[in-house]
Amino acid sequence: MQSIYPALVTLAAYLIGSLSFAVIVSRLMGLNDPRTYGSGNPGATNVLRSGNKAAAVLTLVLDALKGFVPVLLVKLYGPQFELDEGTLALVALAAFLGHLWPVFFRFKGGKGVATAAGVLLGLNPWLGLATLATWVIIAAFTRYSSLAALVAAAFAPFYQVLIWGSGPIAVAVFGMGALLVWRHRANIQKLLNGTESKLGQKSTGAAHAIKTAAHHSHKHSHKHGAKS
């Protein structure tokens, strides 16, 4: 029976990762679907472009937790079910892949930055903090979330191998880093073209929608006043 545990926990991690909280939180808070404006990416950075900071923070925390919790549970309780480091690495990758290709949302997910951060914190808090510090430094200086993610993704495997050595965990971290870079290929092109949006900048689509709504509201009020 124990031989099936690795497959079960890996599947569970993937299903948890498949919960696209950018979409879920936006629906619950009455916001537009984040896949319909800005970058179209269901992630915290794009939710922030809606102008609702609370929704963006909630999305960020929940996306990180869905990577952190499955990994932490396997770390804490895995040994009693004979789950080794290889299974831990698979669970880490599965939660991350769930965010990228969520089964509940037609396999159209986000880029995985927050979920990857949660996974790294679960695997090794020091590795997670070092990677997060890298992201914060680049984001603070450049205001580009995508550039910060790319640099952090490149440095995470380097930190792992240099400080904690190679093995299944290193392979998982390298895999996540490579996928993060690949998922940001459109952002790389925008960065090269100088058209990438900065942190906190509202999307053109969102701004246009707000202006249009305000215009219609003003027009309606004017007509109503003229009739009276």
RAURQUI-V505755 format. One record per residue. PSI is psi in whole degrees, -180 to 180 (* if undefined). D_LAST is the distance of its C-alpha to the last C-alpha in Angstrom with 2 decimals. Layout:
psi->{PSI;PSI}
d_last->{D_LAST;D_LAST}
//
This chain:
psi->{-39;-21;-18;-14;-45;-42;-40;-46;-32;-43;-43;-41;-40;-43;-39;-42;-25;-4;104;92;-22;-42;-45;-50;-42;-42;-45;-30;9;27;166;151;124;-13;-1;1;171;-130;-13;5;126;78;172;-40;-42;-36;-36;-31;-14;-17;-5;99;-36;-43;-40;-43;-43;-43;-45;-48;-46;-38;-36;-41;-35;-16;-37;-48;-50;-41;-45;-41;-41;-37;-41;-43;-7;-44;-36;-14;15;37;119;-171;-31;-42;-40;-42;-40;-41;-42;-47;-40;-43;-40;-45;-32;-39;-40;-42;76;127;-28;-11;44;31;24;96;-167;-165;-17;12;-52;-41;-41;-40;-43;-41;-47;-40;-34;-40;-47;107;-37;-39;-44;-44;-39;-41;-41;-40;-39;-45;-48;-43;-48;-42;-39;-39;-34;-24;14;111;-40;-42;-41;-41;-41;-44;-44;-40;-35;-35;-29;-51;-34;-46;-46;-52;-42;-41;-42;-4;176;-178;-172;-39;-42;-40;-43;-43;-41;-42;-44;-41;-44;-42;-36;-44;-43;-40;-18;17;-36;-38;-36;-43;-41;-38;-41;-33;-11;24;7;138;146;165;133;-4;126;146;153;-41;-43;-43;-41;-41;-41;-45;-41;-44;-42;-39;-46;-38;-42;-41;-44;-43;-39;-43;-42;-41;-37;-37;-37;*}
d_last->{77.99;77.48;77.69;74.26;72.54;71.96;70.16;68.06;66.91;66.18;64.03;62.22;61.53;60.10;57.77;56.55;56.03;54.00;51.15;48.55;46.76;44.35;42.85;43.30;41.75;38.78;38.09;38.46;36.14;33.42;34.15;34.69;38.22;40.27;42.00;38.85;38.37;40.55;44.21;43.55;46.14;45.65;46.83;45.78;45.47;42.97;40.98;40.81;39.03;36.05;35.61;36.53;39.81;40.43;40.41;42.75;45.16;45.25;45.97;48.69;50.40;50.37;51.61;54.40;55.31;55.74;58.42;59.93;60.30;62.33;64.69;65.20;65.93;68.59;70.08;70.33;71.39;72.70;76.32;76.90;75.97;78.06;75.09;76.32;74.82;74.41;72.12;70.16;69.67;68.56;66.02;64.64;64.27;62.84;59.97;59.17;59.43;57.12;54.36;55.07;55.36;53.68;54.68;51.44;49.22;51.02;53.34;50.63;50.80;50.52;53.00;54.63;54.71;53.67;55.75;58.74;58.45;58.50;61.49;63.40;62.77;64.09;67.13;68.02;65.83;67.54;66.97;63.30;62.88;64.73;62.50;59.31;60.57;61.10;57.53;56.08;58.21;57.28;53.56;53.52;55.18;53.45;50.08;50.85;50.94;52.64;55.40;56.04;56.36;58.77;61.00;61.02;61.87;64.77;66.10;65.95;68.93;70.80;70.38;71.49;74.64;75.63;75.32;75.57;77.42;77.05;76.87;74.30;71.66;72.10;71.73;68.46;67.10;68.15;66.52;63.19;63.39;64.14;61.26;58.82;59.84;59.57;56.07;55.01;56.36;52.90;52.26;55.65;54.68;51.37;53.31;55.72;52.92;51.05;47.88;48.13;45.23;46.11;45.67;42.17;40.69;37.59;38.04;36.40;34.99;33.47;31.99;30.53;28.97;27.33;25.99;24.68;22.88;21.33;20.29;18.62;16.82;15.55;14.57;12.62;10.76;10.11;8.83;6.50;5.26;5.52;3.80;0.00}
//
